[in-house]
């Protein structure tokens, strides 16, 4: 009896890890706003220093202070030279603010042999910058340590900080990351690999898809049962497409012409067909149990819905707006990706170590390729034709050569893979790792990590201009 109970417990635990968990989302902004403070890469001169921040507060126009929550308190120069870090966050009353107040607790400098303690300022150090906090808005602030005057008289730590708001960014360098647990979208520069802004979204942002020609981003806001539409150039919310209560949209796909948007509604076992021009839901189709993701074929005529709980794929005819056929596959399909020719669909499953090779013309599985357990995301590199399979454990991405029907390599990552996209312009792979709260950038030629940036809680999808 005990063994039976233990088996059932493990089964339920494994199933729960593959689907959206109970809400861990933070409190929704109502009357207040939010700021997210990033520490900019420290200068080379700071490489010898280590200091501990005791507190950080936002200073209102009347001089009152509101404390922020620190993401970390110890700043080690050797680790932060050339690396942006998320330093602090906080919800604030709307209004005008004059800057930040930073209390320094301890400071040290590395000598020839030992680390030496320094005297620190008795009063908090001010970083002045006028900024506004709006109701239900998020604002990014960027704190920089000036390179000169860090130490005076050889014994005193005298840091001087500057503070700035978001700056401009070339639109073709823009990337978005949805952070489902913090109700934020991180906007980053894919060239410098730094966050440049944040956007307060609805509750539980998950799947994102880009219309690169119209420079729009569509975001599935799971807890609000809606799809938000953003202007990528301005970062402004254009529209909020309301779905039915209880839909729980989780994933999106857009046809190549940008006219039809497909929303996978996980909680209602449906998909919504949305006219992306009028931004209106034109059809609702019932699919299998536990739909998790969608992939649209290159022609834009069919959408393939992965129904994880029913171990089926619903093939939706986007012209007739009906389910054309339901294909049974093993192991609870999670995600799919087309090969570069667009005539083969590769599918990973929750409960199978095999990659299913599907012939869309015959609606059948023609082959299975062993990839090991724990697959969580799949992406095809259209430049090489290789299949990349991210894993939810083991810290790796499996590289599959389809012509050989076998795994040929692995790429190391720092955590559990949630989502991947490829920037065809720079031949780089972007990977979200929610357990580490980072976005990792990998060069696909060398397979080496080139950069990483801090993102929010519940990091989910990533998209970039120029992706494939």
C-alpha positions in Angstrom: 0.0 0.0 0.0 2.8 2.4 0.9 4.6 1.6 -2.4 1.4 2.3 -4.3 0.9 5.6 -2.6 4.6 6.6 -3.2 4.2 5.7 -6.9 1.1 7.8 -7.3 2.8 10.7 -5.4 5.7 10.7 -7.8 3.4 10.5 -10.8 1.4 13.5 -9.7 4.6 15.4 -8.9 6.0 14.8 -12.4 2.8 15.8 -14.1 2.5 19.0 -12.0 5.9 20.1 -13.1 4.9 20.4 -16.8 2.0 22.8 -16.4 1.2 26.2 -15.1 1.4 26.1 -11.3 -1.0 27.6 -8.8 -0.8 31.4 -8.9 2.4 32.8 -7.4 1.9 36.1 -9.1 2.6 39.2 -7.1 -0.1 41.7 -6.1 -1.5 43.6 -9.0 -0.7 47.3 -9.1 -3.8 49.4 -8.4 -3.1 52.8 -7.0 0.6 52.4 -6.8 3.5 52.2 -9.3 6.7 50.2 -9.4 10.4 50.8 -10.0 13.0 48.3 -10.9 16.6 49.4 -10.2 19.4 47.9 -12.3 23.1 48.3 -11.3 25.0 49.1 -14.4 28.3 47.2 -15.1 30.9 48.4 -12.7 34.0 50.1 -14.1 37.4 48.3 -14.1 38.5 50.5 -11.2 35.9 48.8 -9.0 37.4 45.3 -9.6 39.4 45.6 -6.3 36.5 46.6 -4.2 33.8 44.7 -2.3 31.0 46.6 -0.5 27.8 45.8 1.2 24.6 47.9 0.8 22.6 48.2 4.0 19.5 49.8 2.5 18.2 51.6 -0.6 15.3 54.0 -0.7 13.4 56.1 -3.2 13.3 59.8 -2.2 10.1 61.7 -2.7 9.8 65.4 -3.6 9.0 66.2 0.0 12.1 64.4 1.2 10.4 61.4 2.6 11.8 58.0 1.7 10.2 54.7 0.7 12.5 51.6 1.2 13.0 49.2 -1.7 13.6 45.5 -1.6 17.2 44.5 -2.4 17.8 41.6 -4.7 21.3 41.2 -3.3 23.4 43.4 -0.9 27.0 42.4 -1.4 28.6 44.0 -4.5 31.8 42.2 -5.5 33.7 44.2 -8.1 35.4 41.2 -9.6 31.9 39.7 -10.4 30.2 42.9 -11.5 32.8 44.5 -13.9 31.0 44.4 -17.2 27.8 42.8 -15.8 24.5 44.5 -15.3 22.5 43.2 -12.2 19.0 43.7 -10.9 19.6 45.5 -7.6 16.3 46.5 -6.1 12.6 46.7 -6.7 9.7 48.4 -4.9 6.1 49.5 -5.2 5.7 53.3 -4.6 2.9 55.8 -4.4 2.4 57.8 -7.6 4.2 61.1 -7.8 7.6 62.9 -8.3 10.8 61.5 -6.9 14.3 63.1 -6.7 16.5 60.0 -6.7 17.7 57.2 -4.5 19.3 57.0 -1.1 21.9 54.3 -0.7 23.2 53.2 2.7 26.7 51.6 2.8 27.3 49.1 5.6 30.8 47.9 4.9 33.5 48.2 2.3 36.8 46.4 1.5 39.7 46.8 -0.8 42.0 44.0 -2.0 45.6 44.6 -1.1 48.6 42.8 -2.3 48.1 40.0 0.2 44.9 40.6 2.1 41.6 42.3 1.9 41.5 45.5 4.0 38.4 47.2 5.5 37.6 50.8 4.6 35.8 53.5 6.5 32.3 54.0 4.9 30.1 57.1 4.8 28.1 57.7 7.9 25.2 59.1 6.0 23.5 57.4 3.0 24.9 58.4 -0.4 22.4 60.1 -2.8 22.0 59.3 -6.4 20.0 62.2 -7.8 17.6 62.0 -10.8 14.1 63.4 -11.2 11.6 60.7 -12.1 7.9 60.1 -12.1 6.0 57.1 -10.8 2.7 56.6 -12.5 -0.3 54.7 -11.3 -0.1 51.0 -12.5 3.1 51.7 -14.3 6.6 50.2 -14.0 9.7 52.3 -14.4 13.3 51.1 -14.9 16.1 53.0 -13.3 19.8 52.5 -13.9 22.4 53.1 -11.2 26.0 53.6 -12.1 29.1 53.9 -10.0 31.4 56.6 -11.2 35.0 55.3 -11.8 36.9 58.1 -10.1 37.1 58.9 -6.3 36.0 55.5 -5.1 38.6 55.6 -2.4 40.2 58.7 -0.7 43.2 59.0 1.6 43.7 55.3 1.1 41.3 54.4 3.9 37.9 55.9 3.0 35.3 54.4 0.7 33.7 57.4 -1.0 31.5 56.1 -3.8 29.6 58.5 -6.1 26.6 57.2 -8.0 24.6 58.5 -10.9 21.1 57.6 -11.8 19.3 57.6 -15.1 16.0 56.5 -16.7 15.5 54.4 -19.8 17.3 55.6 -22.9 16.6 55.1 -26.6 17.3 51.8 -28.4 17.4 50.9 -32.1 14.3 49.0 -32.8 16.1 46.2 -34.6 18.1 45.5 -31.4 15.0 45.0 -29.2 14.1 41.9 -27.3 11.3 41.1 -24.9 11.1 38.6 -22.0 7.8 37.8 -20.2 8.1 37.3 -16.5 4.9 35.6 -15.4 5.3 35.8 -11.6 6.3 39.5 -11.5 3.7 40.7 -14.1 6.5 42.4 -16.0 8.0 42.4 -19.5 11.7 43.0 -19.6 12.9 45.0 -22.6 16.5 44.4 -23.5 19.1 45.3 -26.0 20.2 42.1 -27.7 23.6 43.6 -28.7 24.7 45.0 -25.4 22.7 42.3 -23.4 21.4 44.8 -21.0 17.8 45.5 -19.8 16.8 48.9 -21.1 13.3 49.2 -19.8 10.4 47.3 -18.2 6.7 47.3 -18.9 4.0 46.5 -16.4 1.7 43.9 -18.0 -1.4 42.2 -16.8 -1.4 39.2 -14.5 0.8 36.3 -15.6 2.3 37.2 -18.9 3.4 34.1 -20.7 3.7 33.4 -24.5 4.9 36.3 -26.7 4.9 36.5 -30.4 6.3 39.3 -32.6 4.9 40.8 -35.8 8.3 42.1 -37.1 6.8 44.0 -40.1 4.3 45.9 -38.0 6.6 46.1 -35.0 3.9 44.7 -32.6 4.3 42.3 -29.7 1.4 40.1 -28.6 1.5 38.8 -25.1 -0.7 36.1 -23.6 -1.8 37.4 -20.2 -2.9 34.1 -18.5 -4.5 35.4 -15.3 -6.4 38.2 -17.1 -7.7 35.9 -19.8 -6.5 38.4 -22.5 -3.9 39.1 -25.1 -2.1 42.4 -24.8 -0.8 44.2 -27.9 2.3 46.4 -27.6 4.0 48.9 -29.9 7.6 47.5 -29.9 9.1 50.9 -31.0 7.4 52.9 -28.2 6.8 50.2 -25.6 3.2 51.3 -25.3 0.1 49.2 -24.9 -2.0 49.4 -28.0 -4.9 47.2 -27.1 -6.0 44.4 -24.8 -8.0 41.7 -26.5 -10.3 40.2 -24.0 -11.0 36.4 -24.1 -13.5 34.4 -22.0 -13.2 34.2 -18.3 -11.3 31.0 -17.4 -9.5 30.7 -20.7 -6.0 31.0 -19.2 -4.2 31.8 -22.5 -0.6 30.4 -22.4 0.9 30.4 -25.9 0.5 32.3 -29.1 1.4 31.9 -32.8 1.1 34.3 -35.7 0.8 33.5 -39.4 3.6 34.7 -41.6 1.5 37.4 -43.1 0.7 38.8 -39.6 -3.0 38.7 -40.1 -4.1 35.7 -38.0 -3.2 35.2 -34.3 -3.8 31.9 -32.6 -4.1 31.8 -28.8 -3.9 28.5 -26.9 -6.3 28.7 -24.0 -5.0 26.1 -21.5 -7.7 26.2 -18.9 -10.7 26.0 -21.2 -9.2 23.5 -23.7 -9.8 25.8 -26.6 -7.9 27.9 -29.1 -9.0 31.4 -30.1 -8.6 32.6 -33.7 -7.9 36.3 -33.6 -8.0 38.7 -36.5 -4.7 40.6 -35.8 -5.7 43.5 -38.0 -9.0 44.3 -36.2 -7.7 42.7 -33.0 -10.9 40.8 -32.5 -11.6 37.1 -31.7 -13.4 35.7 -34.8 -13.6 32.0 -33.8 -13.2 29.7 -30.9 -12.4 26.0 -31.4 -12.4 23.2 -28.8 -9.3 21.0 -28.9 -7.9 18.2 -26.7 -7.2 18.2 -23.0 -4.5 20.4 -21.6 -3.4 22.3 -24.7 0.1 23.7 -24.0 1.5 25.2 -27.2 0.9 25.9 -30.8 3.0 26.0 -34.0 1.8 27.3 -37.3 3.1 25.8 -40.6 5.1 28.0 -42.9 2.1 28.3 -45.3 -0.1 29.8 -42.6 -2.9 27.4 -43.4 -2.7 25.1 -40.4 -2.0 25.4 -36.7 -0.8 22.4 -34.7 -2.0 22.4 -31.1 -0.1 20.2 -28.5 -2.7 18.7 -26.2 -0.5 17.4 -23.4 -3.1 15.6 -21.2 -4.9 13.8 -24.0 -1.6 12.9 -25.8 -3.0 14.3 -29.1 -2.2 17.0 -31.6 -5.2 19.0 -32.9 -4.6 20.1 -36.5 -6.6 23.3 -37.0 -7.5 24.5 -40.5 -7.1 28.3 -40.2 -9.0 29.0 -43.4 -12.0 26.9 -42.4 -11.5 27.5 -38.7 -12.1 23.9 -37.7 -10.2 21.0 -36.4 -9.2 19.1 -39.6 -7.7 16.0 -37.8 -6.6 14.8 -34.4 -3.3 13.0 -34.3 -2.4 10.6 -31.4 1.2 10.8 -30.2 2.9 9.2 -27.3 4.0 10.8 -24.1 1.9 14.0 -23.8 3.2 16.4 -26.5 4.6 19.7 -25.1 6.0 21.6 -28.1 6.7 21.3 -31.8 8.9 22.9 -34.4 9.0 22.6 -38.2 12.2 21.8 -40.1 13.7 24.5 -42.3 11.9 23.1 -45.4 8.6 23.3 -43.6 7.5 19.8 -44.4 8.4 17.9 -41.2 7.2 18.6 -37.7 9.3 17.6 -34.7 7.5 17.1 -31.4 8.8 16.7 -27.8 6.6 15.1 -25.1 6.3 15.3 -21.4 6.5 11.5 -20.7 8.7 10.2 -23.4 12.5 10.1 -24.1 11.8 10.2 -27.9 11.4 13.1 -30.3 8.5 12.3 -32.7 9.0 13.0 -36.4 5.6 13.9 -37.9 4.8 14.0 -41.6 2.1 16.7 -41.9 1.0 15.5 -45.3 0.0 12.1 -44.0 -0.8 13.2 -40.4 1.4 10.4 -39.0 4.4 9.8 -36.9 7.1 8.4 -39.2 10.0 8.1 -36.9 11.2 8.4 -33.3 14.6 9.8 -32.2 15.9 9.1 -28.8 16.8 12.4 -26.9 16.5 11.4 -23.3 13.9 12.5 -20.7 13.1 16.0 -19.4 12.6 17.8 -22.7 11.0 21.2 -22.2 11.4 23.2 -25.4 12.4 22.7 -29.0 13.8 25.0 -31.6 15.1 24.3 -35.1 18.2 26.2 -36.3 17.2 27.1 -39.9 20.7 27.9 -40.8 22.0 24.4 -40.1 18.9 22.3 -39.9 19.9 21.1 -36.4 17.3 20.5 -33.8 17.8 22.0 -30.3 16.0 20.5 -27.4 16.1 22.3 -24.1 15.9 20.2 -20.9 14.1 21.0 -17.6 17.0 19.4 -15.7 20.6 18.6 -16.2 21.6 22.1 -17.4 21.9 21.3 -21.1 20.4 21.6 -24.5 20.6 18.4 -26.7 21.6 19.0 -30.3 20.0 16.5 -32.8 21.1 15.9 -36.3 17.9 14.9 -38.1 19.6 13.3 -41.1 21.4 10.9 -38.7 18.4 10.5 -36.4 20.5 10.9 -33.4 21.9 13.4 -30.8 25.3 14.7 -31.8 26.2 17.3 -29.2 25.1 19.2 -26.1 25.1 22.9 -25.1 25.6 23.7 -21.5 23.2 26.2 -19.8 22.9 27.3 -16.2 19.5 26.1 -15.3 16.1 24.8 -16.4 15.2 25.8 -20.0 11.8 27.4 -20.3 12.0 29.0 -23.8 14.5 29.5 -26.6 14.7 31.7 -29.7 17.4 32.2 -32.3 18.7 35.6 -33.6 19.5 34.8 -37.3 21.3 38.1 -37.7 23.9 37.4 -35.0 23.6 33.5 -35.0 23.0 33.5 -31.3 20.6 31.5 -29.1 18.6 33.2 -26.3 17.5 30.9 -23.5 15.3 31.8 -20.5 16.2 30.1 -17.2 13.4 30.8 -14.7 15.1 29.0 -11.8 18.1 31.3 -12.1 16.1 34.4 -13.2 18.4 35.0 -16.1 18.5 35.2 -19.9 21.5 33.4 -21.3 23.0 34.3 -24.7 24.9 31.5 -26.6 27.0 31.7 -29.7 25.7 28.9 -32.0 29.0 28.4 -33.7 31.2 28.1 -30.6 28.3 26.9 -28.4 29.7 29.1 -25.7 27.9 31.5 -23.4 28.6 35.1 -24.5 26.4 37.0 -22.0 23.7 36.8 -19.5 21.3 39.3 -17.9 19.0 39.4 -14.9 15.3 39.3 -15.6 12.2 38.9 -13.5 10.5 36.2 -11.4 8.9 33.5 -13.5 10.9 34.2 -16.7 9.0 32.5 -19.5 9.1 33.5 -23.2 11.8 35.5 -25.1 11.5 37.1 -28.5 13.9 39.3 -30.4 13.7 41.4 -33.6 15.5 39.4 -36.3 14.6 36.0 -34.8 13.9 32.9 -36.8 
